[in-house]
Amino acid sequence: MLERLLSNCKNWVIPHDQMGLSFSANWKHLKGIYKLKSAKNPGKSVDVYWVLEKADIPKELKFVPDQKDDRHYFLTVTKKMTVDDLVKKLTWVADRMSIIRDATGAL
């Protein structure tokens, strides 16, 4: 699968509309994912990260609905770019994300 996401030289990211960072579309979906994660890691906290609706994201990145689950989105690459450029763009997004440490109380 990695071959479909990167060029042969591994320096370029190839766009794909159904591969990217995973985001829940709503709290109900997030609760289900939380239950799954907490069941697999009993006794450990599960942190939740999110961006606000309509968050500004860098050019060449886009939120795309998951074709298999309408409660789920991918943050995808829309234009071929270097791995270094993708890292910079994702770092920018990460710097603007909120974090709930140990989501037990929130979910």
C-alpha positions in Angstrom: 0.0 0.0 0.0 2.9 2.3 0.7 3.9 2.1 -2.9 0.5 3.7 -3.9 1.1 6.6 -1.6 4.7 7.5 -2.5 6.7 7.7 -5.7 9.2 5.0 -6.4 12.0 7.2 -5.1 10.0 7.7 -1.9 10.4 11.5 -2.1 7.0 12.4 -3.5 3.5 11.9 -2.0 0.9 10.8 -4.6 -2.6 12.2 -4.1 -5.4 9.7 -3.1 -8.9 10.7 -2.2 -9.4 7.8 0.2 -6.2 7.8 2.2 -5.1 10.4 4.7 -5.3 11.3 8.3 -8.5 10.0 10.0 -11.1 12.3 11.5 -14.5 11.6 13.0 -17.4 13.6 11.6 -19.3 13.8 14.9 -19.1 13.0 18.6 -21.2 9.8 18.2 -18.7 8.4 15.8 -15.8 9.5 18.0 -17.4 7.8 21.0 -17.4 4.5 19.1 -13.8 4.9 18.2 -13.0 5.8 21.8 -14.7 2.6 23.0 -12.7 0.5 20.5 -9.4 2.2 21.5 -10.0 1.9 25.3 -11.0 -1.8 25.0 -7.7 -2.5 23.2 -5.7 -0.5 25.8 -7.4 -1.2 29.2 -6.3 1.1 32.0 -4.6 3.5 29.6 -5.8 7.0 28.8 -7.0 7.8 25.3 -6.3 11.3 24.1 -8.5 13.0 21.5 -7.3 15.5 19.0 -9.5 17.6 16.7 -9.7 20.6 14.5 -12.6 23.0 14.5 -15.2 22.8 11.8 -14.3 24.9 8.8 -10.7 25.1 10.0 -8.2 26.7 7.7 -6.0 24.0 6.2 -3.0 24.4 3.9 -3.4 24.4 0.1 -3.1 20.9 -1.4 -4.8 19.3 1.6 -8.5 18.7 1.8 -11.1 17.0 4.0 -12.8 14.2 2.0 -15.7 12.0 3.2 -14.8 8.3 3.6 -16.7 6.4 0.9 -17.2 3.5 3.4 -18.4 5.5 6.4 -20.2 8.8 6.2 -19.3 9.5 9.8 -15.6 9.6 8.9 -13.3 11.9 6.9 -9.8 11.8 5.6 -7.5 14.8 5.4 -6.0 14.0 2.0 -3.3 15.2 -0.3 -4.8 16.8 -3.5 -1.6 17.5 -5.4 1.7 15.7 -5.8 4.1 17.1 -3.3 7.4 16.3 -1.6 7.4 14.4 1.6 9.1 17.4 3.2 6.3 19.7 2.1 3.7 17.3 3.5 5.5 17.2 6.9 5.5 21.0 7.0 1.8 21.2 6.1 0.8 18.6 8.7 2.9 20.2 11.3 1.0 23.5 10.6 -2.3 21.6 11.1 -1.1 19.9 14.3 0.0 23.2 15.8 -3.7 24.4 15.4 -5.3 21.3 16.8 -7.0 21.1 20.2 -6.3 18.2 22.6 -8.4 16.5 25.2 -6.1 14.7 27.5 -7.7 11.4 28.6 -11.0 11.6 26.9 -12.7 9.4 29.5 -14.6 12.3 31.1 -15.5 14.0 27.8 -16.9 10.9 26.1 
